[in-house]
Amino acid sequence: MSATSKTAFDFDAISIGGEPVALSQYRGRVLLVVNTASECGFTPQFKGLEDLWRDYQARGLVVVGFPSNEFGGQDPGGNDEIASFCQLNYGVSFPMMGKIKVNGGEAHPLWQWLKGEKPGILGTQAIKWNFTKFLVGRDGQVLKRFAPNDSPESIRGEVEAALAD
C-alpha cells in the first residue's frame, strides 16, 4: 500500500512471528498503534498497554505494537527475542508486528501514513522516540497522536471516547 491510502485498514504488516497481517481484519475496531522498544526508559509502558488491551478488547480496542530499533538502539534483538521479552516480562498478549522502521525512506507504509495524518508538535512528522502512539477510530482515521511520555493510563479517557463512537 502507498502512503495515499485512505484508512489504517488499507495496510498490511508482518506479525512478530513472520505471518502476514491484513489490518483490514480490524475494520470497525479502534486501534492504538505504538512503536515499541525492549530496552527503553518507557518500556514499562508495555504493562499499561496490556492493561488497556485486556480492559477494552471486548469493546473493540486492538493495541498493535511495532518494535523499532531506531532510537538509541533500544530494541537490538530479533523478533523471537522481542516476542519472548514482551511476553515474559509484561505478559503481552496484544498483537505485535515484526521489527520495522518508523522514519526515513524505509519507514513502514502504515507509519508514513500515520505521521502524515497526525503530525507532531510544530507540524513535524518524524517520530521522535519509542512509544509514540496513534489512536485510530473505528472508521480507520487517525484521531490523535500521543507523545512517548503520554502513559497508557493517561490516555484511557480518549480510548474510552473512541470506543463510544
Secondary structure by P-SEA (a helix, b strand, c coil): ccccccccccccccccccccccccccccbbbbccccccccccccaaaaaaaaaaaccccbbbbbbbbbccccccccccaaaaaaaaaaacccccccccccccccccccaaaaaaaaaccccccccccccccbbbbbccccccccccccccccccaaaaaaaaaac
